[in-house]
Amino acid sequence: MEDVPSNGELAQLGLARISYGPIPYVESMSKLREKARKLFS
């Protein structure tokens, strides 16, 4: 993700848990939907 410090930098600042929110899920489902659409078309 742009404009976000790296995981290592965040850990050095004391951050213990990093959450990416729904972004990885939404992107994965979008790609899966696209591939399924091509497969079944």
N, C-alpha and C positions, 0 to 999 in steps of 0.2 A: 504494500500500500504506500502510496506517495505521501511525503511530508510526515511520516511517522518514524520515530527512532527505531533502530533495530531491536530485536529481542534482547541481545546482549547489553545494549545501552540501557534498556528499560530495567533489566535485572540489576545492573550496577546502581541504578537509582533506587533500588529496593522494591521494585514491583514484583510481586510473587506470582500473579496470575494474569495471563493475557487473554482477552476475549476478542474475537474477530466478529462477533455478532452473527447475523444470518448470512453474511456475504458468501462464505464458502459453500453453504448449502444451496443458496439461490443459484450460484454459478454452476454448481454440479448438476442440479436438476435441469437447468436450461440446456446444458450440453447433452444430457441424457435424452431430453425431449427432442432435441434436434436430431440426434442419431436415430432414435426410434422412428421419427417421422420419415427419415430417409430410408430406413430399413423396410417400413411397411407401405411405402408409396409405390 
